[in-house]
Amino acid sequence: MRNETRGTVELTLAMVLSGTLGVFVVESGASPFEVVFFRCLFGAVALGAYSLARGFFTGHGFTAKKLGLAALGGVFIVFNWVFLFEAYEATSISLATVVYHTQPFFLVLLGAVFMRERISGGKLGWLALAFVGLVLVSGVRPGDTASLAGLGFALAAAVLYALSTFVTKRITGVRPHLVALVQVLVGLPLLLPFADLSATAGLGAGWAWLAGLGLIHTGVMYVLMYAAYAKLPTAKIAVLAFTYPAVAMGVDWAVYGHHIGLVQALGVPLIVLASLKVTLAGSARTPVAAPAPRTAGHAPEASSPVATRAA
């Protein structure tokens, strides 16, 4: 199998797995804080075991500054998960996932605010198009507080993801698996005051779903993505990233019968197209490394110019 073909298969599988994450969250029966806590716990076991087996801890490349940046990115990414999972409960997996894909626009705004990066007229146009798509896809009507809350949670998750990307892309010379490991480890003490662990005692089969979130969606999925990044060109990575929302919407319809309406469906391609254009424009200028769960690291095997938006 050719290198690029193998990378395509790996990233497609990773995005398909990401698209099933919402079902694991809902079926676990746990609250978002408990779900994220155990995702961090099982994810740390998976990533730690893989990194140990591959010898990544030798010559890890961390300095005090890089470790601090990884930890700060972990704070943002952990609460990003909490808000995203809250959005699943308040609205639907489909709506939350589409709104979550406004992340690149917040990253552009962060660059303008903190790095004084100029926003071109073209990017402003794509931002405006994405806003129109967001209005359409939200489908929120006056008095529809549940959908409005879900929209707010998904937007908050997107902002936190952008913040994590903004911080984590400044970490160089460290394998992404190790950056991701630091980030999920940070989540354990961070979430402990908020998680009611006693409430998980009666989950029963829910434990299998929680374990899957850590072992599959934070272990296997990361490894597949990092392996794929070095094999694929930027454009293909950006396009394949949208396998995730497509699968998420399909799974949401197949499992829960949720589907977006006609007007909402009109907004989806606007957000997807604008997001793709902004992502490609940003990667053409400078490499962007994504945080966990999509930490595009700077080791040769895992570097990526695109922040792939998987949950």
ChimeraX commands (.cxc) that place a marker at each C-alpha (Angstrom):
marker #1 position 0.00,0.00,0.00 radius 0.5
marker #1 position 1.40,3.42,-0.97 radius 0.5
marker #1 position 2.31,5.78,1.85 radius 0.5
marker #1 position -0.35,8.37,0.94 radius 0.5
marker #1 position -3.00,5.69,0.47 radius 0.5
marker #1 position -2.20,4.27,3.88 radius 0.5
marker #1 position -2.39,7.74,5.41 radius 0.5
marker #1 position -5.77,8.29,3.77 radius 0.5
marker #1 position -7.11,5.06,5.26 radius 0.5
marker #1 position -5.69,5.89,8.70 radius 0.5
marker #1 position -7.13,9.40,8.83 radius 0.5
marker #1 position -10.48,8.30,7.44 radius 0.5
marker #1 position -10.73,5.61,10.13 radius 0.5
marker #1 position -9.79,8.18,12.78 radius 0.5
marker #1 position -12.48,10.59,11.59 radius 0.5
marker #1 position -15.09,7.79,11.46 radius 0.5
marker #1 position -14.22,6.92,15.06 radius 0.5
marker #1 position -14.53,10.57,16.02 radius 0.5
marker #1 position -17.97,10.69,14.45 radius 0.5
marker #1 position -19.17,7.94,16.80 radius 0.5
marker #1 position -17.97,9.71,19.94 radius 0.5
marker #1 position -21.34,11.31,20.67 radius 0.5
marker #1 position -23.04,7.92,20.98 radius 0.5
marker #1 position -20.43,6.78,23.51 radius 0.5
marker #1 position -21.00,9.95,25.54 radius 0.5
marker #1 position -24.78,9.64,25.57 radius 0.5
marker #1 position -24.88,5.88,26.12 radius 0.5
marker #1 position -22.49,6.04,29.08 radius 0.5
marker #1 position -25.27,7.61,31.13 radius 0.5
marker #1 position -22.79,9.78,33.02 radius 0.5
marker #1 position -22.77,13.57,33.27 radius 0.5
marker #1 position -20.32,15.53,31.09 radius 0.5
marker #1 position -17.87,16.12,33.95 radius 0.5
marker #1 position -17.73,12.43,34.83 radius 0.5
marker #1 position -17.47,11.46,31.15 radius 0.5
marker #1 position -14.51,13.76,30.59 radius 0.5
marker #1 position -12.81,12.65,33.83 radius 0.5
marker #1 position -12.89,9.00,32.82 radius 0.5
marker #1 position -12.00,9.82,29.22 radius 0.5
marker #1 position -8.87,11.47,30.62 radius 0.5
marker #1 position -8.19,8.51,32.93 radius 0.5
marker #1 position -8.56,5.75,30.33 radius 0.5
marker #1 position -6.97,7.94,27.67 radius 0.5
marker #1 position -3.90,8.50,29.85 radius 0.5
marker #1 position -3.53,4.73,30.29 radius 0.5
marker #1 position -3.78,4.15,26.53 radius 0.5
marker #1 position -1.44,6.97,25.48 radius 0.5
marker #1 position 1.01,6.25,28.29 radius 0.5
marker #1 position 1.23,2.56,27.40 radius 0.5
marker #1 position 1.68,3.33,23.69 radius 0.5
marker #1 position 4.32,5.97,24.33 radius 0.5
marker #1 position 6.19,3.65,26.69 radius 0.5
marker #1 position 6.11,0.78,24.19 radius 0.5
marker #1 position 7.42,3.04,21.41 radius 0.5
marker #1 position 10.14,4.55,23.59 radius 0.5
marker #1 position 8.82,8.09,23.29 radius 0.5
marker #1 position 9.77,9.01,26.84 radius 0.5
marker #1 position 13.45,8.77,25.91 radius 0.5
marker #1 position 14.57,12.16,24.63 radius 0.5
marker #1 position 11.04,13.50,25.11 radius 0.5
marker #1 position 12.02,17.09,24.28 radius 0.5
marker #1 position 10.05,18.75,27.08 radius 0.5
marker #1 position 11.37,21.87,28.80 radius 0.5
marker #1 position 9.66,23.68,31.66 radius 0.5
marker #1 position 8.16,26.16,29.20 radius 0.5
marker #1 position 6.92,23.47,26.81 radius 0.5
marker #1 position 5.45,21.47,29.69 radius 0.5
marker #1 position 3.66,24.57,30.94 radius 0.5
marker #1 position 2.24,25.27,27.49 radius 0.5
marker #1 position 1.06,21.66,27.19 radius 0.5
marker #1 position -0.61,21.88,30.60 radius 0.5
marker #1 position -2.32,25.19,29.72 radius 0.5
marker #1 position -3.53,23.68,26.46 radius 0.5
marker #1 position -4.83,20.77,28.52 radius 0.5
marker #1 position -6.93,23.10,30.66 radius 0.5
marker #1 position -8.58,24.49,27.54 radius 0.5
marker #1 position -9.06,21.14,25.81 radius 0.5
marker #1 position -10.55,19.40,28.87 radius 0.5
marker #1 position -13.20,22.07,29.37 radius 0.5
marker #1 position -13.74,22.09,25.60 radius 0.5
marker #1 position -14.84,18.46,25.93 radius 0.5
marker #1 position -17.11,19.32,28.87 radius 0.5
marker #1 position -18.91,22.04,26.91 radius 0.5
marker #1 position -19.17,19.89,23.78 radius 0.5
marker #1 position -20.71,17.03,25.74 radius 0.5
marker #1 position -23.09,19.47,27.44 radius 0.5
marker #1 position -24.12,20.58,23.95 radius 0.5
marker #1 position -24.93,16.96,23.03 radius 0.5
marker #1 position -27.38,16.82,25.93 radius 0.5
marker #1 position -28.92,20.24,25.38 radius 0.5
marker #1 position -29.50,19.92,21.65 radius 0.5
marker #1 position -28.31,17.05,19.42 radius 0.5
marker #1 position -25.05,15.46,18.34 radius 0.5
marker #1 position -25.61,16.72,14.78 radius 0.5
marker #1 position -26.19,20.37,15.66 radius 0.5
marker #1 position -23.44,20.44,18.28 radius 0.5
marker #1 position -20.92,18.91,15.86 radius 0.5
marker #1 position -21.65,21.33,13.02 radius 0.5
marker #1 position -21.48,24.39,15.30 radius 0.5
marker #1 position -18.27,22.99,16.82 radius 0.5
marker #1 position -16.67,23.26,13.39 radius 0.5
marker #1 position -16.57,27.05,13.66 radius 0.5
marker #1 position -13.25,26.58,15.52 radius 0.5
marker #1 position -10.98,27.91,12.71 radius 0.5
marker #1 position -12.71,31.28,12.76 radius 0.5
marker #1 position -12.04,31.77,16.45 radius 0.5
marker #1 position -8.41,30.83,15.82 radius 0.5
marker #1 position -8.22,33.57,13.18 radius 0.5
marker #1 position -9.67,36.07,15.66 radius 0.5
marker #1 position -7.21,35.00,18.36 radius 0.5
marker #1 position -4.33,35.52,15.94 radius 0.5
marker #1 position -5.63,39.01,15.15 radius 0.5
marker #1 position -6.01,39.94,18.83 radius 0.5
marker #1 position -2.86,38.43,20.33 radius 0.5
marker #1 position -0.46,38.22,17.38 radius 0.5
marker #1 position -1.72,41.30,15.51 radius 0.5
marker #1 position -2.20,39.16,12.41 radius 0.5
marker #1 position -4.06,40.96,9.66 radius 0.5
marker #1 position -7.40,39.48,8.64 radius 0.5
marker #1 position -7.65,39.72,4.87 radius 0.5
marker #1 position -10.79,40.72,3.04 radius 0.5
marker #1 position -11.12,37.16,1.80 radius 0.5
marker #1 position -11.10,35.77,5.33 radius 0.5
marker #1 position -13.63,38.35,6.46 radius 0.5
marker #1 position -15.85,37.18,3.62 radius 0.5
marker #1 position -15.53,33.53,4.69 radius 0.5
marker #1 position -16.20,34.52,8.32 radius 0.5
marker #1 position -19.37,36.31,7.21 radius 0.5
marker #1 position -20.45,33.26,5.17 radius 0.5
marker #1 position -19.84,30.99,8.16 radius 0.5
marker #1 position -21.92,33.29,10.36 radius 0.5
marker #1 position -24.81,33.04,7.90 radius 0.5
marker #1 position -24.42,29.26,7.95 radius 0.5
marker #1 position -24.37,29.27,11.75 radius 0.5
marker #1 position -27.61,31.26,11.88 radius 0.5
marker #1 position -29.26,28.83,9.46 radius 0.5
marker #1 position -27.99,25.65,11.07 radius 0.5
marker #1 position -28.87,26.73,14.59 radius 0.5
marker #1 position -32.58,26.75,13.81 radius 0.5
marker #1 position -33.13,28.48,17.13 radius 0.5
marker #1 position -36.51,30.08,17.58 radius 0.5
marker #1 position -37.44,32.71,20.18 radius 0.5
marker #1 position -38.18,30.97,23.47 radius 0.5
marker #1 position -36.34,27.79,22.47 radius 0.5
marker #1 position -34.01,27.93,25.46 radius 0.5
marker #1 position -32.76,24.34,25.16 radius 0.5
marker #1 position -31.50,24.78,21.61 radius 0.5
marker #1 position -30.09,28.19,22.50 radius 0.5
marker #1 position -28.18,26.65,25.42 radius 0.5
marker #1 position -26.88,23.86,23.20 radius 0.5
marker #1 position -25.72,26.39,20.63 radius 0.5
marker #1 position -23.94,28.35,23.36 radius 0.5
marker #1 position -22.22,25.25,24.74 radius 0.5
marker #1 position -21.00,24.23,21.27 radius 0.5
marker #1 position -19.67,27.73,20.57 radius 0.5
marker #1 position -17.92,27.77,23.96 radius 0.5
marker #1 position -16.33,24.41,23.10 radius 0.5
marker #1 position -15.15,25.83,19.77 radius 0.5
marker #1 position -13.59,28.87,21.47 radius 0.5
marker #1 position -11.78,26.67,24.02 radius 0.5
marker #1 position -10.52,24.39,21.26 radius 0.5
marker #1 position -9.17,27.41,19.38 radius 0.5
marker #1 position -7.42,28.60,22.55 radius 0.5
marker #1 position -5.85,25.17,23.00 radius 0.5
marker #1 position -4.69,25.18,19.37 radius 0.5
marker #1 position -3.28,28.69,19.79 radius 0.5
marker #1 position -1.23,27.57,22.81 radius 0.5
marker #1 position -0.23,24.09,21.69 radius 0.5
marker #1 position 1.04,25.05,18.24 radius 0.5
marker #1 position 3.88,26.84,20.02 radius 0.5
marker #1 position 5.26,23.53,21.32 radius 0.5
marker #1 position 8.01,22.26,19.04 radius 0.5
marker #1 position 10.24,19.21,19.19 radius 0.5
marker #1 position 7.87,17.09,21.29 radius 0.5
marker #1 position 5.93,14.11,20.00 radius 0.5
marker #1 position 2.18,14.81,19.88 radius 0.5
marker #1 position 1.42,11.63,21.85 radius 0.5
marker #1 position 3.34,13.08,24.81 radius 0.5
marker #1 position 1.66,16.49,24.53 radius 0.5
marker #1 position -1.72,14.75,24.47 radius 0.5
marker #1 position -0.69,12.60,27.44 radius 0.5
marker #1 position 0.17,15.70,29.48 radius 0.5
marker #1 position -3.15,17.27,28.56 radius 0.5
marker #1 position -5.29,14.33,29.67 radius 0.5
marker #1 position -3.24,13.95,32.85 radius 0.5
marker #1 position -3.92,17.61,33.64 radius 0.5
marker #1 position -7.62,16.86,33.29 radius 0.5
marker #1 position -7.66,14.42,36.21 radius 0.5
marker #1 position -6.95,16.83,39.12 radius 0.5
marker #1 position -8.67,19.64,37.22 radius 0.5
marker #1 position -12.00,17.82,36.96 radius 0.5
marker #1 position -11.93,16.01,40.28 radius 0.5
marker #1 position -13.69,18.85,42.19 radius 0.5
marker #1 position -16.50,18.90,39.60 radius 0.5
marker #1 position -17.02,15.18,39.01 radius 0.5
marker #1 position -19.35,13.23,41.28 radius 0.5
marker #1 position -17.55,9.90,41.10 radius 0.5
marker #1 position -20.04,8.25,43.47 radius 0.5
marker #1 position -22.75,8.80,40.83 radius 0.5
marker #1 position -20.92,6.45,38.47 radius 0.5
marker #1 position -21.19,3.45,40.81 radius 0.5
marker #1 position -24.43,2.28,39.22 radius 0.5
marker #1 position -23.54,2.84,35.58 radius 0.5
marker #1 position -23.27,-0.87,34.77 radius 0.5
marker #1 position -22.77,-1.20,31.03 radius 0.5
marker #1 position -22.00,2.52,30.96 radius 0.5
marker #1 position -18.48,1.69,32.08 radius 0.5
marker #1 position -17.80,-0.02,28.75 radius 0.5
marker #1 position -18.78,3.18,26.93 radius 0.5
marker #1 position -16.55,5.27,29.21 radius 0.5
marker #1 position -13.62,2.91,28.68 radius 0.5
marker #1 position -14.23,3.12,24.93 radius 0.5
marker #1 position -14.00,6.91,25.04 radius 0.5
marker #1 position -10.55,6.68,26.57 radius 0.5
marker #1 position -9.11,3.61,24.89 radius 0.5
marker #1 position -10.66,4.02,21.43 radius 0.5
marker #1 position -11.41,7.73,21.00 radius 0.5
marker #1 position -8.38,8.99,22.91 radius 0.5
marker #1 position -5.95,6.16,22.25 radius 0.5
marker #1 position -6.52,4.38,18.96 radius 0.5
marker #1 position -7.93,7.48,17.27 radius 0.5
marker #1 position -4.95,9.68,18.20 radius 0.5
marker #1 position -2.43,7.10,17.05 radius 0.5
marker #1 position -4.18,6.74,13.69 radius 0.5
marker #1 position -4.28,10.51,13.17 radius 0.5
marker #1 position -0.68,11.13,14.12 radius 0.5
marker #1 position 0.47,8.32,11.84 radius 0.5
marker #1 position -1.57,9.77,8.96 radius 0.5
marker #1 position -0.44,13.39,9.24 radius 0.5
marker #1 position 3.09,12.82,7.93 radius 0.5
marker #1 position 1.82,10.86,4.94 radius 0.5
marker #1 position -0.75,13.31,3.58 radius 0.5
marker #1 position -0.71,16.75,1.93 radius 0.5
marker #1 position -2.49,19.61,3.66 radius 0.5
marker #1 position -5.44,19.74,1.27 radius 0.5
marker #1 position -6.27,16.06,1.71 radius 0.5
marker #1 position -6.07,16.31,5.51 radius 0.5
marker #1 position -8.42,19.29,5.50 radius 0.5
marker #1 position -10.95,17.55,3.27 radius 0.5
marker #1 position -10.84,14.24,5.14 radius 0.5
marker #1 position -11.42,16.09,8.42 radius 0.5
marker #1 position -15.02,16.65,7.35 radius 0.5
marker #1 position -15.65,12.92,7.43 radius 0.5
marker #1 position -16.14,13.50,11.17 radius 0.5
marker #1 position -19.25,15.73,11.05 radius 0.5
marker #1 position -20.73,13.68,8.20 radius 0.5
marker #1 position -20.43,10.47,10.22 radius 0.5
marker #1 position -21.64,12.20,13.39 radius 0.5
marker #1 position -24.82,13.38,11.67 radius 0.5
marker #1 position -25.40,9.96,10.10 radius 0.5
marker #1 position -24.92,8.16,13.41 radius 0.5
marker #1 position -27.17,10.65,15.23 radius 0.5
marker #1 position -29.94,9.96,12.70 radius 0.5
marker #1 position -29.44,6.16,12.69 radius 0.5
marker #1 position -29.26,5.73,16.47 radius 0.5
marker #1 position -31.45,8.50,17.86 radius 0.5
marker #1 position -33.55,9.55,14.89 radius 0.5
marker #1 position -32.23,13.11,15.07 radius 0.5
marker #1 position -31.84,14.97,11.82 radius 0.5
marker #1 position -31.51,18.60,10.88 radius 0.5
marker #1 position -34.27,20.36,9.00 radius 0.5
marker #1 position -34.15,21.72,5.46 radius 0.5
marker #1 position -33.24,25.28,6.49 radius 0.5
marker #1 position -30.55,23.96,8.86 radius 0.5
marker #1 position -29.20,21.74,6.09 radius 0.5
marker #1 position -28.66,24.82,3.94 radius 0.5
marker #1 position -26.29,26.19,6.57 radius 0.5
marker #1 position -24.08,23.08,6.81 radius 0.5
marker #1 position -22.25,23.47,3.45 radius 0.5
marker #1 position -21.69,27.18,4.18 radius 0.5
marker #1 position -19.87,26.38,7.44 radius 0.5
marker #1 position -17.99,23.45,5.89 radius 0.5
marker #1 position -16.84,25.45,2.86 radius 0.5
marker #1 position -15.85,28.52,4.87 radius 0.5
marker #1 position -14.03,26.41,7.45 radius 0.5
marker #1 position -12.13,24.54,4.74 radius 0.5
marker #1 position -11.09,27.75,2.99 radius 0.5
marker #1 position -9.91,29.43,6.20 radius 0.5
marker #1 position -8.03,26.30,7.31 radius 0.5
marker #1 position -6.23,25.94,3.99 radius 0.5
marker #1 position -5.42,29.66,3.85 radius 0.5
marker #1 position -3.92,29.52,7.35 radius 0.5
marker #1 position -1.89,26.37,6.67 radius 0.5
marker #1 position -0.50,27.85,3.45 radius 0.5
marker #1 position 0.97,30.69,5.48 radius 0.5
marker #1 position 2.28,28.85,8.51 radius 0.5
marker #1 position 2.02,25.33,9.94 radius 0.5
marker #1 position -0.67,24.96,12.56 radius 0.5
marker #1 position -0.46,22.19,15.12 radius 0.5
marker #1 position -3.66,21.04,16.72 radius 0.5
marker #1 position -4.03,20.19,20.40 radius 0.5
marker #1 position -5.35,17.04,21.89 radius 0.5
marker #1 position -7.51,15.43,20.79 radius 0.5
marker #1 position -5.92,16.41,17.53 radius 0.5
marker #1 position -2.47,17.39,18.60 radius 0.5
marker #1 position -0.52,17.69,15.39 radius 0.5
marker #1 position 2.92,17.47,16.84 radius 0.5
marker #1 position 6.27,18.51,15.49 radius 0.5
marker #1 position 8.01,15.18,15.46 radius 0.5
marker #1 position 8.61,14.06,11.85 radius 0.5
marker #1 position 6.10,11.24,11.96 radius 0.5
marker #1 position 3.25,13.35,13.25 radius 0.5
marker #1 position 3.62,16.86,11.97 radius 0.5
marker #1 position 0.65,18.38,10.24 radius 0.5
marker #1 position -0.09,21.83,8.82 radius 0.5
marker #1 position -3.77,21.43,9.54 radius 0.5
marker #1 position -5.65,21.45,12.80 radius 0.5
marker #1 position -7.90,18.49,12.17 radius 0.5
marker #1 position -11.11,19.03,14.09 radius 0.5
marker #1 position -11.95,15.74,15.71 radius 0.5
marker #1 position -13.66,15.63,19.07 radius 0.5
marker link #1:1,2 radius 0.2
marker link #1:2,3 radius 0.2
marker link #1:3,4 radius 0.2
marker link #1:4,5 radius 0.2
marker link #1:5,6 radius 0.2
marker link #1:6,7 radius 0.2
marker link #1:7,8 radius 0.2
marker link #1:8,9 radius 0.2
marker link #1:9,10 radius 0.2
marker link #1:10,11 radius 0.2
marker link #1:11,12 radius 0.2
marker link #1:12,13 radius 0.2
marker link #1:13,14 radius 0.2
marker link #1:14,15 radius 0.2
marker link #1:15,16 radius 0.2
marker link #1:16,17 radius 0.2
marker link #1:17,18 radius 0.2
marker link #1:18,19 radius 0.2
marker link #1:19,20 radius 0.2
marker link #1:20,21 radius 0.2
marker link #1:21,22 radius 0.2
marker link #1:22,23 radius 0.2
marker link #1:23,24 radius 0.2
marker link #1:24,25 radius 0.2
marker link #1:25,26 radius 0.2
marker link #1:26,27 radius 0.2
marker link #1:27,28 radius 0.2
marker link #1:28,29 radius 0.2
marker link #1:29,30 radius 0.2
marker link #1:30,31 radius 0.2
marker link #1:31,32 radius 0.2
marker link #1:32,33 radius 0.2
marker link #1:33,34 radius 0.2
marker link #1:34,35 radius 0.2
marker link #1:35,36 radius 0.2
marker link #1:36,37 radius 0.2
marker link #1:37,38 radius 0.2
marker link #1:38,39 radius 0.2
marker link #1:39,40 radius 0.2
marker link #1:40,41 radius 0.2
marker link #1:41,42 radius 0.2
marker link #1:42,43 radius 0.2
marker link #1:43,44 radius 0.2
marker link #1:44,45 radius 0.2
marker link #1:45,46 radius 0.2
marker link #1:46,47 radius 0.2
marker link #1:47,48 radius 0.2
marker link #1:48,49 radius 0.2
marker link #1:49,50 radius 0.2
marker link #1:50,51 radius 0.2
marker link #1:51,52 radius 0.2
marker link #1:52,53 radius 0.2
marker link #1:53,54 radius 0.2
marker link #1:54,55 radius 0.2
marker link #1:55,56 radius 0.2
marker link #1:56,57 radius 0.2
marker link #1:57,58 radius 0.2
marker link #1:58,59 radius 0.2
marker link #1:59,60 radius 0.2
marker link #1:60,61 radius 0.2
marker link #1:61,62 radius 0.2
marker link #1:62,63 radius 0.2
marker link #1:63,64 radius 0.2
marker link #1:64,65 radius 0.2
marker link #1:65,66 radius 0.2
marker link #1:66,67 radius 0.2
marker link #1:67,68 radius 0.2
marker link #1:68,69 radius 0.2
marker link #1:69,70 radius 0.2
marker link #1:70,71 radius 0.2
marker link #1:71,72 radius 0.2
marker link #1:72,73 radius 0.2
marker link #1:73,74 radius 0.2
marker link #1:74,75 radius 0.2
marker link #1:75,76 radius 0.2
marker link #1:76,77 radius 0.2
marker link #1:77,78 radius 0.2
marker link #1:78,79 radius 0.2
marker link #1:79,80 radius 0.2
marker link #1:80,81 radius 0.2
marker link #1:81,82 radius 0.2
marker link #1:82,83 radius 0.2
marker link #1:83,84 radius 0.2
marker link #1:84,85 radius 0.2
marker link #1:85,86 radius 0.2
marker link #1:86,87 radius 0.2
marker link #1:87,88 radius 0.2
marker link #1:88,89 radius 0.2
marker link #1:89,90 radius 0.2
marker link #1:90,91 radius 0.2
marker link #1:91,92 radius 0.2
marker link #1:92,93 radius 0.2
marker link #1:93,94 radius 0.2
marker link #1:94,95 radius 0.2
marker link #1:95,96 radius 0.2
marker link #1:96,97 radius 0.2
marker link #1:97,98 radius 0.2
marker link #1:98,99 radius 0.2
marker link #1:99,100 radius 0.2
marker link #1:100,101 radius 0.2
marker link #1:101,102 radius 0.2
marker link #1:102,103 radius 0.2
marker link #1:103,104 radius 0.2
marker link #1:104,105 radius 0.2
marker link #1:105,106 radius 0.2
marker link #1:106,107 radius 0.2
marker link #1:107,108 radius 0.2
marker link #1:108,109 radius 0.2
marker link #1:109,110 radius 0.2
marker link #1:110,111 radius 0.2
marker link #1:111,112 radius 0.2
marker link #1:112,113 radius 0.2
marker link #1:113,114 radius 0.2
marker link #1:114,115 radius 0.2
marker link #1:115,116 radius 0.2
marker link #1:116,117 radius 0.2
marker link #1:117,118 radius 0.2
marker link #1:118,119 radius 0.2
marker link #1:119,120 radius 0.2
marker link #1:120,121 radius 0.2
marker link #1:121,122 radius 0.2
marker link #1:122,123 radius 0.2
marker link #1:123,124 radius 0.2
marker link #1:124,125 radius 0.2
marker link #1:125,126 radius 0.2
marker link #1:126,127 radius 0.2
marker link #1:127,128 radius 0.2
marker link #1:128,129 radius 0.2
marker link #1:129,130 radius 0.2
marker link #1:130,131 radius 0.2
marker link #1:131,132 radius 0.2
marker link #1:132,133 radius 0.2
marker link #1:133,134 radius 0.2
marker link #1:134,135 radius 0.2
marker link #1:135,136 radius 0.2
marker link #1:136,137 radius 0.2
marker link #1:137,138 radius 0.2
marker link #1:138,139 radius 0.2
marker link #1:139,140 radius 0.2
marker link #1:140,141 radius 0.2
marker link #1:141,142 radius 0.2
marker link #1:142,143 radius 0.2
marker link #1:143,144 radius 0.2
marker link #1:144,145 radius 0.2
marker link #1:145,146 radius 0.2
marker link #1:146,147 radius 0.2
marker link #1:147,148 radius 0.2
marker link #1:148,149 radius 0.2
marker link #1:149,150 radius 0.2
marker link #1:150,151 radius 0.2
marker link #1:151,152 radius 0.2
marker link #1:152,153 radius 0.2
marker link #1:153,154 radius 0.2
marker link #1:154,155 radius 0.2
marker link #1:155,156 radius 0.2
marker link #1:156,157 radius 0.2
marker link #1:157,158 radius 0.2
marker link #1:158,159 radius 0.2
marker link #1:159,160 radius 0.2
marker link #1:160,161 radius 0.2
marker link #1:161,162 radius 0.2
marker link #1:162,163 radius 0.2
marker link #1:163,164 radius 0.2
marker link #1:164,165 radius 0.2
marker link #1:165,166 radius 0.2
marker link #1:166,167 radius 0.2
marker link #1:167,168 radius 0.2
marker link #1:168,169 radius 0.2
marker link #1:169,170 radius 0.2
marker link #1:170,171 radius 0.2
marker link #1:171,172 radius 0.2
marker link #1:172,173 radius 0.2
marker link #1:173,174 radius 0.2
marker link #1:174,175 radius 0.2
marker link #1:175,176 radius 0.2
marker link #1:176,177 radius 0.2
marker link #1:177,178 radius 0.2
marker link #1:178,179 radius 0.2
marker link #1:179,180 radius 0.2
marker link #1:180,181 radius 0.2
marker link #1:181,182 radius 0.2
marker link #1:182,183 radius 0.2
marker link #1:183,184 radius 0.2
marker link #1:184,185 radius 0.2
marker link #1:185,186 radius 0.2
marker link #1:186,187 radius 0.2
marker link #1:187,188 radius 0.2
marker link #1:188,189 radius 0.2
marker link #1:189,190 radius 0.2
marker link #1:190,191 radius 0.2
marker link #1:191,192 radius 0.2
marker link #1:192,193 radius 0.2
marker link #1:193,194 radius 0.2
marker link #1:194,195 radius 0.2
marker link #1:195,196 radius 0.2
marker link #1:196,197 radius 0.2
marker link #1:197,198 radius 0.2
marker link #1:198,199 radius 0.2
marker link #1:199,200 radius 0.2
marker link #1:200,201 radius 0.2
marker link #1:201,202 radius 0.2
marker link #1:202,203 radius 0.2
marker link #1:203,204 radius 0.2
marker link #1:204,205 radius 0.2
marker link #1:205,206 radius 0.2
marker link #1:206,207 radius 0.2
marker link #1:207,208 radius 0.2
marker link #1:208,209 radius 0.2
marker link #1:209,210 radius 0.2
marker link #1:210,211 radius 0.2
marker link #1:211,212 radius 0.2
marker link #1:212,213 radius 0.2
marker link #1:213,214 radius 0.2
marker link #1:214,215 radius 0.2
marker link #1:215,216 radius 0.2
marker link #1:216,217 radius 0.2
marker link #1:217,218 radius 0.2
marker link #1:218,219 radius 0.2
marker link #1:219,220 radius 0.2
marker link #1:220,221 radius 0.2
marker link #1:221,222 radius 0.2
marker link #1:222,223 radius 0.2
marker link #1:223,224 radius 0.2
marker link #1:224,225 radius 0.2
marker link #1:225,226 radius 0.2
marker link #1:226,227 radius 0.2
marker link #1:227,228 radius 0.2
marker link #1:228,229 radius 0.2
marker link #1:229,230 radius 0.2
marker link #1:230,231 radius 0.2
marker link #1:231,232 radius 0.2
marker link #1:232,233 radius 0.2
marker link #1:233,234 radius 0.2
marker link #1:234,235 radius 0.2
marker link #1:235,236 radius 0.2
marker link #1:236,237 radius 0.2
marker link #1:237,238 radius 0.2
marker link #1:238,239 radius 0.2
marker link #1:239,240 radius 0.2
marker link #1:240,241 radius 0.2
marker link #1:241,242 radius 0.2
marker link #1:242,243 radius 0.2
marker link #1:243,244 radius 0.2
marker link #1:244,245 radius 0.2
marker link #1:245,246 radius 0.2
marker link #1:246,247 radius 0.2
marker link #1:247,248 radius 0.2
marker link #1:248,249 radius 0.2
marker link #1:249,250 radius 0.2
marker link #1:250,251 radius 0.2
marker link #1:251,252 radius 0.2
marker link #1:252,253 radius 0.2
marker link #1:253,254 radius 0.2
marker link #1:254,255 radius 0.2
marker link #1:255,256 radius 0.2
marker link #1:256,257 radius 0.2
marker link #1:257,258 radius 0.2
marker link #1:258,259 radius 0.2
marker link #1:259,260 radius 0.2
marker link #1:260,261 radius 0.2
marker link #1:261,262 radius 0.2
marker link #1:262,263 radius 0.2
marker link #1:263,264 radius 0.2
marker link #1:264,265 radius 0.2
marker link #1:265,266 radius 0.2
marker link #1:266,267 radius 0.2
marker link #1:267,268 radius 0.2
marker link #1:268,269 radius 0.2
marker link #1:269,270 radius 0.2
marker link #1:270,271 radius 0.2
marker link #1:271,272 radius 0.2
marker link #1:272,273 radius 0.2
marker link #1:273,274 radius 0.2
marker link #1:274,275 radius 0.2
marker link #1:275,276 radius 0.2
marker link #1:276,277 radius 0.2
marker link #1:277,278 radius 0.2
marker link #1:278,279 radius 0.2
marker link #1:279,280 radius 0.2
marker link #1:280,281 radius 0.2
marker link #1:281,282 radius 0.2
marker link #1:282,283 radius 0.2
marker link #1:283,284 radius 0.2
marker link #1:284,285 radius 0.2
marker link #1:285,286 radius 0.2
marker link #1:286,287 radius 0.2
marker link #1:287,288 radius 0.2
marker link #1:288,289 radius 0.2
marker link #1:289,290 radius 0.2
marker link #1:290,291 radius 0.2
marker link #1:291,292 radius 0.2
marker link #1:292,293 radius 0.2
marker link #1:293,294 radius 0.2
marker link #1:294,295 radius 0.2
marker link #1:295,296 radius 0.2
marker link #1:296,297 radius 0.2
marker link #1:297,298 radius 0.2
marker link #1:298,299 radius 0.2
marker link #1:299,300 radius 0.2
marker link #1:300,301 radius 0.2
marker link #1:301,302 radius 0.2
marker link #1:302,303 radius 0.2
marker link #1:303,304 radius 0.2
marker link #1:304,305 radius 0.2
marker link #1:305,306 radius 0.2
marker link #1:306,307 radius 0.2
marker link #1:307,308 radius 0.2
marker link #1:308,309 radius 0.2
marker link #1:309,310 radius 0.2
marker link #1:310,311 radius 0.2
view
